[in-house]
């Protein structure tokens, strides 16, 4: 859709008069009439009914007249944002999230924005393979990934961001729901729900490896969910139990009960990751800020 033609149509529709619209747009009336005619041909629909000097909107024209202005306003805002980032790259950071950063993420960003209020942050959500591609192409400045993923990438740098452990999740009505902790032996009679192994679900592949290493063979067998959201819904419904990273309680704690796992520790490290070739000055500022927070919070580096 041609934006200039759309703008011309909106002006004619607002005035319902070609003469007034041509005066506002500083073009001749024949040129304006041709622009509108070309626009209608482009869309394949009639937008205006012309009768001598009177102009009336067709049903398609009315829809376009009412719904196009917010889109143009949004496009104008996006244009200004892109232009600002292009001329002030040191004041912008694009951070990719995947769900492994929940525990410290909110507070870190709030503290950073308090200290560096002029830096504009763009956050986006992607799965791990997409994040790796975006980091490789410098389409994002920073990302959060599990250390097991970062180890496979030779062109990135990283610093530790969070250490997490597995926790059992059970239905709120489960007999063990109020236990202070559980062991693997406690759950041997249960049905265990997991997620189908894939590159996207690396944390859950890690959980299965952990269970196998600890000789966990639930008598109820294993069920496979297609996503973590489905897994949580099944556990909440009492269909089975599972393990999740403890930090995900912030996301799913209203649906299932989280109970610490005792006696079989397994640390999962989340890293703050960036491409070694990224030259955005704001990236170094953010990384240095997180390093300072790691030290002040006695976070293991």
GUGUZA-817574 format. One record per residue (C-alpha): x, y, z; residue in one letter. Coordinates in pm, whole numbers. Layout:
N
+--------+--------+--------+------+
!      x !      y !      z ! rest !
+--------+--------+--------+------+
!      X !      Y !      Z !    a !
...
+--------+--------+--------+------+
This chain:
301
+--------+--------+--------+------+
!      x !      y !      z ! rest !
+--------+--------+--------+------+
!      0 !      0 !      0 !    x !
!    146 !    335 !   -112 !    x !
!    166 !    565 !    192 !    x !
!    155 !    887 !    -15 !    x !
!   -160 !    772 !   -193 !    x !
!   -313 !    666 !    139 !    x !
!   -237 !   1008 !    287 !    x !
!   -398 !   1175 !    -15 !    x !
!   -708 !    957 !     18 !    x !
!   -744 !   1042 !    387 !    x !
!   -721 !   1413 !    310 !    x !
!   -993 !   1390 !     42 !    x !
!  -1210 !   1177 !    271 !    x !
!  -1171 !   1423 !    556 !    x !
!  -1271 !   1723 !    343 !    x !
!  -1508 !   1527 !    117 !    x !
!  -1391 !   1771 !   -144 !    x !
!  -1109 !   1743 !   -400 !    x !
!  -1052 !   2119 !   -427 !    x !
!   -993 !   2168 !    -53 !    x !
!   -781 !   1854 !    -35 !    x !
!   -563 !   1961 !   -330 !    x !
!   -506 !   2299 !   -165 !    x !
!   -398 !   2133 !    161 !    x !
!   -165 !   1891 !    -20 !    x !
!    -25 !   2161 !   -253 !    x !
!    -94 !   1961 !   -572 !    x !
!   -327 !   2023 !   -863 !    x !
!   -675 !   1880 !   -854 !    x !
!   -620 !   1662 !  -1166 !    x !
!   -300 !   1522 !  -1009 !    x !
!   -486 !   1445 !   -688 !    x !
!   -772 !   1282 !   -876 !    x !
!   -524 !   1061 !  -1066 !    x !
!   -349 !    968 !   -739 !    x !
!   -677 !    853 !   -586 !    x !
!   -773 !    664 !   -901 !    x !
!   -434 !    487 !   -904 !    x !
!   -478 !    403 !   -536 !    x !
!   -818 !    244 !   -602 !    x !
!   -667 !     39 !   -886 !    x !
!   -383 !    -69 !   -654 !    x !
!   -631 !   -192 !   -393 !    x !
!   -879 !   -331 !   -645 !    x !
!  -1176 !   -158 !   -475 !    x !
!  -1365 !    168 !   -514 !    x !
!  -1309 !    403 !   -220 !    x !
!  -1496 !    717 !   -327 !    x !
!  -1819 !    793 !   -506 !    x !
!  -1783 !   1111 !   -713 !    x !
!  -2089 !   1316 !   -810 !    x !
!  -2006 !   1659 !   -951 !    x !
!  -1830 !   1833 !   -662 !    x !
!  -1963 !   1597 !   -396 !    x !
!  -1751 !   1313 !   -266 !    x !
!  -1888 !   1022 !    -62 !    x !
!  -1710 !    726 !     93 !    x !
!  -1794 !    372 !    -12 !    x !
!  -1812 !    105 !    263 !    x !
!  -1451 !     10 !    182 !    x !
!  -1355 !    378 !    192 !    x !
!  -1519 !    424 !    532 !    x !
!  -1328 !    128 !    674 !    x !
!   -997 !    261 !    542 !    x !
!  -1073 !    614 !    663 !    x !
!  -1141 !    499 !   1020 !    x !
!   -869 !    236 !   1057 !    x !
!   -573 !    382 !    865 !    x !
!   -485 !    686 !   1084 !    x !
!   -367 !    483 !   1390 !    x !
!   -152 !    273 !   1157 !    x !
!      4 !    584 !   1004 !    x !
!     67 !    726 !   1352 !    x !
!    238 !    401 !   1455 !    x !
!    446 !    401 !   1137 !    x !
!    549 !    760 !   1202 !    x !
!    650 !    669 !   1557 !    x !
!    849 !    369 !   1432 !    x !
!   1024 !    585 !   1173 !    x !
!   1131 !    836 !   1437 !    x !
!   1247 !    555 !   1667 !    x !
!   1457 !    394 !   1394 !    x !
!   1606 !    729 !   1296 !    x !
!   1693 !    804 !   1659 !    x !
!   1861 !    466 !   1703 !    x !
!   2052 !    516 !   1379 !    x !
!   2191 !    851 !   1492 !    x !
!   2234 !    757 !   1862 !    x !
!   2339 !    389 !   1863 !    x !
!   2521 !    431 !   2192 !    x !
!   2185 !    491 !   2361 !    x !
!   2009 !    177 !   2248 !    x !
!   2026 !   -191 !   2338 !    x !
!   1830 !   -481 !   2191 !    x !
!   1809 !   -774 !   2434 !    x !
!   1676 !  -1118 !   2339 !    x !
!   1502 !  -1327 !   2605 !    x !
!   1410 !  -1696 !   2606 !    x !
!   1267 !  -1753 !   2955 !    x !
!   1584 !  -1862 !   3135 !    x !
!   1649 !  -1515 !   3277 !    x !
!   1342 !  -1470 !   3501 !    x !
!   1507 !  -1474 !   3844 !    x !
!   1719 !  -1155 !   3829 !    x !
!   1592 !  -1001 !   3507 !    x !
!   1332 !   -752 !   3631 !    x !
!   1547 !   -608 !   3909 !    x !
!   1858 !   -585 !   3692 !    x !
!   1671 !   -390 !   3424 !    x !
!   1508 !   -160 !   3678 !    x !
!   1844 !    -84 !   3841 !    x !
!   2009 !    -32 !   3504 !    x !
!   1740 !    207 !   3384 !    x !
!   1768 !    403 !   3709 !    x !
!   2141 !    445 !   3655 !    x !
!   2125 !    493 !   3275 !    x !
!   1784 !    649 !   3203 !    x !
!   1886 !    772 !   2856 !    x !
!   1948 !    421 !   2722 !    x !
!   1651 !    284 !   2530 !    x !
!   1595 !    -89 !   2572 !    x !
!   1419 !   -312 !   2320 !    x !
!   1325 !   -659 !   2446 !    x !
!   1218 !   -949 !   2227 !    x !
!   1129 !  -1313 !   2292 !    x !
!   1270 !  -1601 !   2086 !    x !
!   1365 !  -1967 !   2117 !    x !
!   1730 !  -2065 !   2154 !    x !
!   1812 !  -2147 !   1788 !    x !
!   1670 !  -1813 !   1673 !    x !
!   1866 !  -1628 !   1942 !    x !
!   2189 !  -1789 !   1828 !    x !
!   2123 !  -1678 !   1470 !    x !
!   2038 !  -1324 !   1582 !    x !
!   2353 !  -1301 !   1795 !    x !
!   2562 !  -1432 !   1507 !    x !
!   2424 !  -1160 !   1277 !    x !
!   2434 !   -889 !   1545 !    x !
!   2059 !   -844 !   1510 !    x !
!   2048 !   -831 !   1891 !    x !
!   2311 !   -690 !   2124 !    x !
!   2265 !   -921 !   2419 !    x !
!   2086 !  -1243 !   2503 !    x !
!   2029 !  -1480 !   2791 !    x !
!   2118 !  -1845 !   2731 !    x !
!   2197 !  -2153 !   2932 !    x !
!   2568 !  -2216 !   2970 !    x !
!   2536 !  -2552 !   2793 !    x !
!   2432 !  -2359 !   2480 !    x !
!   2697 !  -2090 !   2509 !    x !
!   2976 !  -2347 !   2531 !    x !
!   2897 !  -2454 !   2174 !    x !
!   2935 !  -2102 !   2030 !    x !
!   3295 !  -1993 !   1952 !    x !
!   3210 !  -1635 !   1849 !    x !
!   3044 !  -1514 !   2167 !    x !
!   3154 !  -1379 !   2502 !    x !
!   2955 !  -1421 !   2821 !    x !
!   2939 !  -1362 !   3193 !    x !
!   2736 !  -1564 !   3446 !    x !
!   2394 !  -1417 !   3515 !    x !
!   2212 !  -1668 !   3735 !    x !
!   2253 !  -2011 !   3893 !    x !
!   1941 !  -2222 !   3924 !    x !
!   1843 !  -2571 !   4039 !    x !
!   1563 !  -2809 !   3956 !    x !
!   1247 !  -2815 !   4164 !    x !
!    958 !  -3059 !   4157 !    x !
!    625 !  -2921 !   4040 !    x !
!    303 !  -3090 !   4152 !    x !
!    -66 !  -3016 !   4144 !    x !
!   -190 !  -2792 !   4430 !    x !
!   -406 !  -3090 !   4535 !    x !
!   -116 !  -3338 !   4536 !    x !
!    -59 !  -3514 !   4873 !    x !
!    296 !  -3374 !   4878 !    x !
!    198 !  -3018 !   4780 !    x !
!    285 !  -2875 !   5122 !    x !
!    608 !  -3068 !   5179 !    x !
!    913 !  -2846 !   5246 !    x !
!   1123 !  -3057 !   5008 !    x !
!   1115 !  -3382 !   4811 !    x !
!   1370 !  -3641 !   4700 !    x !
!   1374 !  -3846 !   4383 !    x !
!   1288 !  -4152 !   4590 !    x !
!    973 !  -3977 !   4716 !    x !
!    845 !  -3949 !   4359 !    x !
!    926 !  -4297 !   4226 !    x !
!    555 !  -4395 !   4222 !    x !
!    451 !  -4096 !   4011 !    x !
!    392 !  -4039 !   3641 !    x !
!    660 !  -3802 !   3513 !    x !
!    578 !  -3547 !   3242 !    x !
!    856 !  -3426 !   3016 !    x !
!    891 !  -3232 !   2692 !    x !
!    987 !  -3394 !   2364 !    x !
!   1361 !  -3353 !   2321 !    x !
!   1477 !  -3096 !   2068 !    x !
!   1726 !  -2815 !   2022 !    x !
!   1455 !  -2574 !   2137 !    x !
!   1404 !  -2764 !   2463 !    x !
!   1764 !  -2801 !   2579 !    x !
!   1681 !  -2741 !   2951 !    x !
!   1435 !  -3029 !   2940 !    x !
!   1685 !  -3253 !   2762 !    x !
!   1918 !  -3171 !   3050 !    x !
!   1651 !  -3268 !   3302 !    x !
!   1601 !  -3607 !   3139 !    x !
!   1976 !  -3668 !   3146 !    x !
!   1977 !  -3572 !   3512 !    x !
!   1700 !  -3823 !   3591 !    x !
!   1874 !  -4101 !   3400 !    x !
!   2203 !  -4029 !   3578 !    x !
!   2024 !  -4059 !   3912 !    x !
!   1849 !  -4382 !   3815 !    x !
!   1502 !  -4229 !   3840 !    x !
!   1247 !  -4468 !   3687 !    x !
!    894 !  -4356 !   3782 !    x !
!    652 !  -4646 !   3811 !    x !
!    385 !  -4442 !   3635 !    x !
!    612 !  -4403 !   3336 !    x !
!    673 !  -4093 !   3127 !    x !
!    429 !  -3869 !   2941 !    x !
!    546 !  -3627 !   2672 !    x !
!    414 !  -3269 !   2643 !    x !
!    468 !  -3053 !   2335 !    x !
!    558 !  -2737 !   2530 !    x !
!    636 !  -2619 !   2881 !    x !
!    296 !  -2450 !   2897 !    x !
!    121 !  -2780 !   2819 !    x !
!    341 !  -2957 !   3073 !    x !
!    242 !  -2713 !   3347 !    x !
!   -127 !  -2745 !   3262 !    x !
!   -105 !  -3125 !   3281 !    x !
!     73 !  -3113 !   3616 !    x !
!   -179 !  -2861 !   3746 !    x !
!   -459 !  -3098 !   3645 !    x !
!   -300 !  -3380 !   3845 !    x !
!   -203 !  -3592 !   3544 !    x !
!    157 !  -3624 !   3664 !    x !
!    456 !  -3444 !   3817 !    x !
!    765 !  -3289 !   3664 !    x !
!   1084 !  -3094 !   3724 !    x !
!   1137 !  -2733 !   3621 !    x !
!   1404 !  -2473 !   3681 !    x !
!   1315 !  -2318 !   4016 !    x !
!   1313 !  -1963 !   3876 !    x !
!   1013 !  -2047 !   3655 !    x !
!    801 !  -2028 !   3970 !    x !
!    767 !  -1658 !   3891 !    x !
!    591 !  -1756 !   3571 !    x !
!    390 !  -2064 !   3670 !    x !
!    367 !  -2046 !   4050 !    x !
!     -3 !  -1963 !   4039 !    x !
!    -76 !  -2290 !   3855 !    x !
!    140 !  -2551 !   4030 !    x !
!    327 !  -2597 !   4356 !    x !
!    707 !  -2579 !   4348 !    x !
!    891 !  -2799 !   4598 !    x !
!   1272 !  -2794 !   4634 !    x !
!   1456 !  -3108 !   4527 !    x !
!   1680 !  -3244 !   4799 !    x !
!   1969 !  -3487 !   4778 !    x !
!   2050 !  -3465 !   4407 !    x !
!   2176 !  -3120 !   4319 !    x !
!   2226 !  -3007 !   3963 !    x !
!   2326 !  -2647 !   3892 !    x !
!   2204 !  -2477 !   3575 !    x !
!   2388 !  -2158 !   3484 !    x !
!   2226 !  -1882 !   3279 !    x !
!   2471 !  -1652 !   3099 !    x !
!   2451 !  -1301 !   2959 !    x !
!   2583 !  -1344 !   2604 !    x !
!   2698 !  -1117 !   2322 !    x !
!   2876 !  -1141 !   1987 !    x !
!   3251 !  -1068 !   2009 !    x !
!   3226 !   -844 !   1700 !    x !
!   2948 !   -623 !   1837 !    x !
!   3076 !   -263 !   1866 !    x !
!   2772 !   -101 !   2029 !    x !
!   2916 !    115 !   2311 !    x !
!   2603 !     59 !   2521 !    x !
!   2676 !   -314 !   2526 !    x !
!   3000 !   -269 !   2725 !    x !
!   2824 !    -34 !   2965 !    x !
!   2550 !   -290 !   3032 !    x !
!   2796 !   -579 !   3072 !    x !
!   3010 !   -376 !   3314 !    x !
!   2696 !   -287 !   3507 !    x !
!   2598 !   -655 !   3545 !    x !
!   2955 !   -740 !   3651 !    x !
!   2930 !   -477 !   3926 !    x !
!   2594 !   -617 !   4034 !    x !
!   2742 !   -968 !   4043 !    x !
!   3012 !   -847 !   4281 !    x !
!   2783 !   -637 !   4503 !    x !
!   2531 !   -920 !   4530 !    x !
!   2805 !  -1178 !   4600 !    x !
!   2699 !  -1365 !   4288 !    x !
!   2946 !  -1643 !   4207 !    x !
!   3155 !  -1535 !   3906 !    x !
+--------+--------+--------+------+
